[in-house]
Amino acid sequence: MELVEIAVDDKLDVIFSRFKNAKIYANREILLPDYVPEELPHRDNQIIELATVLAPALSGSKPPNVFIYGLTGTGKTAVTKYVLRKLVVKAEGTVLTAYINCRQSNTNYRVLAELSSSVGKPVPFTGLSTAEVLNRFIRGLERQAKIMIAVLDEIDWLVKSSGDSVLYHLTRLNSELKRSRLSVIGITNDLRFMEYIDPRIKSGLGEEELVFPPYTNKELEDILRKRAEKAFRKGAIEDGVIPLCAAIAAKQNGDCRLALDLLLKAADLAEREDSSKVTEEHVRRAQRELEKNLVVAAVKTMPLHVKLVLLAVYLLEKEGVLKNITTGEIYGRYRDLCREIGVGEVTQRRVSEILNELDMLGVINARVVSLGRYGRTKIIKLAVGEKSLLEGFRSDPGFYTMVGSIINSRPSS
């Protein structure tokens, strides 16, 4: 037993020494997703637009509410944090900010609790009514006597999971405030977000809208090079690594976050192997690992009926009876699944919407084909590996308990 412990300790010393005396990294933090650099290349127009909207706060006037739209990895969060950081410095104590990620805080209670804590009125994780938490936030904000700008990032997750009641309260809060003011910045990947909002809230919510375009291949490469100059030691990456990361991300709607994740993962793989350089092979391996991890995480967090629709697609493909899988066949199999596990079903229209959402996520491919005089239909195929998909189903124990026997009983094609 003692020999085993010594051997483990020796291995730990090797691992820790390797990372303490890193060959690859000069500053790994620069590649992390929450790092906001001192400059944001290729986002000057968006920075100026947002700064112009928020500038009235410097004269004591409430800025308009802002909604920022754009695909994943287009710099929405980074630009918002960057502008607010500059604004707070310029305001010299008269502007207060709060940042809330609604994917993590996806209930009205949690959002209000975080806002309340940001004005010095912390509340318990649970136990109070939403009205009481709102009142504590109002009292705390009034005591601050400042203009507050609250950022609700990935706000579509909050509205889809818990409704829009918190937005209703926040848009009407200023009528109850005398010494302070509140403005909201909503950030979302969903260009149809306003369709989910009550018309009464829309009028007071979306006063200004900004749309962020995807990055081009050259822009991504430029961004990665600037980060790499500070993140890596000289000569630690091969010449083709940054262009490859940029090219892969450019194909995924110009996702800068993906480009940075690829570079970070590739460098981590090289560091763990004690390599002297990050190579293109490290990038390819990083791409495979990231794709697998993204699928598992996406499937795990899907609502029940989205999982069931995806499972219906998987089962139809696995059985291999149909040459082309259409929306109607998926709906039929989905209804069978609902009956087998004893849950109520959603409408065919909703299933069609779910398929569109899965297509946007890249989990399935939905191709519209013409049937001549019989109209048009969608041909559906899985766009992810079976292994990753099943791992995603298994990562939700409650769901897999319901459907595990169904999955395991279906024959392979």
N, C-alpha and C positions, 0 to 999 in steps of 0.2 A: 504493500500500500504506500509506503514511504517513497519507494522508487518511482511510482506512478505520479505522485504529487510533485516530485522534483522534476520529472520529465515535462509535466504540464507547465510548471513555473518557468522552465527553460524556454518552452515554446512561447509563453507570454512575453518573456524578455525579448525574444527575437522580434515578435510582432510589434511590441511597443517601441523598441529601438528603431525599427524600420520606419515607423511613422514619425518618430521624434526627429530623425535625421532624414527627412523626406528628400528623395531624388527628384521628384516631379514637381511638387508644389512649393511656391513661395508664399502664397496666401490663399488657401482653399476657400475661405469665406466669400471671396469675390464671385465665385460661381454658384453660390447658394441662391435659391429662388427668392428669399426675402431681402436680399441685398439690394440697396438702391444706390447706384453709383453717383458720383459728383456731376457727371454729364450723361445725357440720354441721347445718343446719336439718332438721327432720322426721325425725331419726334418734336422738332422745334415748333412746327405749326400747332400741334396739339397742346404743347406746353403754353404757348402764347394764348391760344383760345381759352383754355381753362383758367389761366391767370387773369385774363381780362374779365371773365365771368365772376371770379371770386374777389377781385380787387376792391369792390365797394366796402368790404369788411374793414379795410384800413381807415375808412372815414367814419366808422361807426354805424354803417348801414348794413342791413341784412342782405347778403348775396342771394341771387336766385337759386332755387333747387336745380340740380344738374343730373342728367342721366347720360352715362357714358356707355356706348355700345361698341362691340367689336369681338372678333373671334378670339379664342384662347391664345395667349402669348403675343398679343399685339401691343403690349406696353401700357394697358389701361391703369392697372394698379400702380406700376412704377411711376408713371407720369403724375398720377394723383398724389402719391406720397411725396414726390419730388416738389411739386408746386406748393403743397401744404407746408412742407418743411421750410421753404423759402418765405412763405406768407407769415408763418408764426414768428420767424426771426424779425421780419420787417414790422410786424404788429406790436412788438415790444410788450407782450403781456395782455393785449386786449382781445386776442383771438384764441379760442380753445378748440382742439380737434379730438375726435375719437374715431378709431378704425375698428370695424367689426366684420369678420368673415362669416357670412351667413350660411356657408356650407357647414361650418362648425357650430355656430350658434343659430340653429335653424328653427327656433320657436320664438313667438312674440315675447314670452317671458324672458328668455335668455338675452335677446337683443336689448330689451329695456333694462335688464339687470346690468349688462355691460355699460350701457349709457349712464346709468345711475352711479356705477362705480367710478366712471371717468370724471364725474363732478363731485367726488368725495362723499358719496352716499352709498356705500356698499350694501348689498342685500344678500340674503342666503340663497343658495343654489336653487332651492325649492321652498315652498311653505307659505308664501304670500300670494295674495291675489294679484292679477296683472294690473288692476286699477291702483292698488297700493304701491306697486313698484313704479308705476307711471307718476304717481304723486310725489314719491321720494325723488325721482329724477327731476321733476319740475322744481321742487324746493331747492335741490342742490344747484341746479342751473341758475335759478334766480339769485341765489346767494353769491354766485360767481360774478354776476354783473358783467358778462362778456358775450361776445358773439361766438356761438359754437357751430362748427361744421362737422357733421357726423357722416362718415363714409360707411355705406352698407355694400360691401363687396359681395359679388355673386348673389345679389338680392333675389334673383329668380328662384333660388333654392328655398328661401324663406317663404315666399308667396305660394309656391307650389306645395310646400309641406304643411304650412300653418295658416295660409290665408293672408289677406292684406290689412288686417285690423290695426297692426302697429303703424303702418304707413298712414292710415286714416288719422290716428292720434298725433303723429309727428307733424303732419301737414297742417293741423289746426292748433298746434301748441302755442304758436306765437300770440294768439288772441288771449292766452292766459298769462303771458309773461309781460312784465313791466320794465325790468332792468336788463334783461338779456334777450337774445334772439337765437333762433335755431335754423340752420340750413342743412339740407340733405343732399349728399352725392350718392347716387345709386350706380353701381357698376354691374353689367350683365353681359353674358355671351349670347343671350337669346334676343334676336332682333324683333321677335314677336312678343316681347315681355308685356307691353302695355295692353295686349289682348286679355291678359289675366287679371287686370286691375279694374276695380269698380269705377264706373264713370264719374262718380262723385269725388273720387280721390284723384283721378287723372288731371282735373282742372287745376288742382293746387300742387301737383307733384312735378310734372315734367315741364318746367318753365324753360329750360335750356337743354338741348341735346347735342352731344358730340359723338361722332362715329370715327373709330380708329381703323384705318385700312391695314391689311396684312403687310408684313415686311417682304421685300423681294429677296432673292438669293444673294445679291451683292450687298444689300443692307445687312442681312444676317451675318454674312462673312465679316463685314466691317465691325459689327458689334462684338462678335466673338474674338476678333483680333485685339480689340481694345481691352477686353476682359483678360485675355490670355497673357497680355504683356505684364499685367500685375499679378495674375494668379499663378503662373508657372515660372520655374527657373529657366534661365537662358538655355536654349537647345533641347528642352525637355519634350517637345512635340514634333513629330514629323511634318513635313510641308503639306502633305495631303489631308491632314486630320481636320483642320478648320474648314476647308472647302467641302469636305465630305459631310461634316455635321450640318453645315449650312444648306447643302443640297437636299439632304434628307428632310430637314425641317421645312424647307421651301415647298416641298411636295405636300406637306401636311398643313396647307393654308398659311404658310409663313409664320409658323409658331416659334417665336424666339425662346419661349420657355423650354420647348422640346430641344432646341439647339443647345442651350446651356446644360440641360439635363444629360444630353448625350455626351457632351464634352466632359462634364463632371464624372459621369459613370465610367467613361473610357479611361480617364485619368486615375480613378479609384482602382480599376482593374489592373492597370499598369503598376500602380504603387503596391498593391497587394502581392503582385508577382515579382516585386523587386526589379522591375524593368527599368532601364535607363531612359526610355522614351515612350511616349504614347504613340501608338501606331494606328493605321487604318483598320487593322484587324481588331484592335481593342474597340474601335468605334462600332464595327459590325456586331461584335458580341454584345456591346452595351445596348445597341438597338434591339436585339432579340430579347434581352432581359427586360428592357423598359416596356416593350410591347406586351410581353407576358404580364408584367406587374400592373400595367394600366388596365388591361382587360379584366383581371381578377378584381381590382379595386372598383372598377365601373360596375361590374355585374353584382358584386356584393352589396352595393348601396342602392341598387334599383328597387323601386316599389314592387309589391307582390305581383301585380298584373303585368307589369313590364317583364319581370322574370318569366312569368308563365307564357307570354307571347314569344319570348326568345327561346324558351324550352320547346314550344310547339315547332318553331323553325328547325331547331336542332334535331328533334325526333323525326320530322319529315325527311330531313336530309339523311339521317342515319339509316332509316329504313330503305331509302333508295327506290321506292316504288314509283314515285313521280319524277318525270324528266324535268319539268318546270314547276316550281312551287309558287303559287299565286296567293294573293291576299285572302281570297275566299277559302282556300284549303287551310291556310294558317288559322283563320277564324274558326273553322270547323274543329280543328285539332285543339285549339285553345279552349273551346267550349267543352270538349271531351275531358280535358285536364281539370277544368273547374268542377265538373260533375264528379270526377274520380276523387278529388281531395275535399269536396264539400264546401266550395266557396262560391259566392255569387259572381256572375260574369258581367263584363262591361259590354257596351254596344259595339257593333262592327265598325262604326265610324271611329270610335275611340281606339280600337285595335289598329285601324289604318293610321291614326295619328301616332300611335306608339311605334309602328313600323317606320314612320318618317323620322321620329326621334332617334331610333336605333341606327337608322341610315346616317343621320347627321353625326352620331357618335363614332361611326366607322365600324360598328359591331356587325352590321349586315350590309349587303349591297342590294339596293332596290332599283331595278332597271325597268323603265316603262317601255313596253313593246306594243306594236299595233297588231290587232287581230282582224284588220280589214273591216268588213261590214259588221263584225261583232264588237267593234269598239277597241278600247285599249285596256291593258292590264299591267300590273307590276309583277316582275319575276324576281323572287327573293332568293338570296344565297347568303350563307354565313361568310363573314369577312375575317373571322378570327379562328385560331386553332381550337380543335376539340378539347385538347388537354387544358388550355387556359380557361375555356368556357366552363368545363366541369369543375375546375378548381374554384372558379368564381361562385358556382352554385353551392359547392361544399363549404365555402367560407361563411355562408349564412346557415348555421345549424338548424334553425327553425324551419327554413324553407326546404332544406335537404331532407329533413325528417318527413315532410309531407310528400316529396316527389322522388326520393331516392330509389324506392322500389320500382317506380314507373321507369326511371332512367335505366336501371339495371336489368329490367325485364325485356327491354326492347332489343330485338336482334340487330346486328350490324348489317349494313348493306353488302 
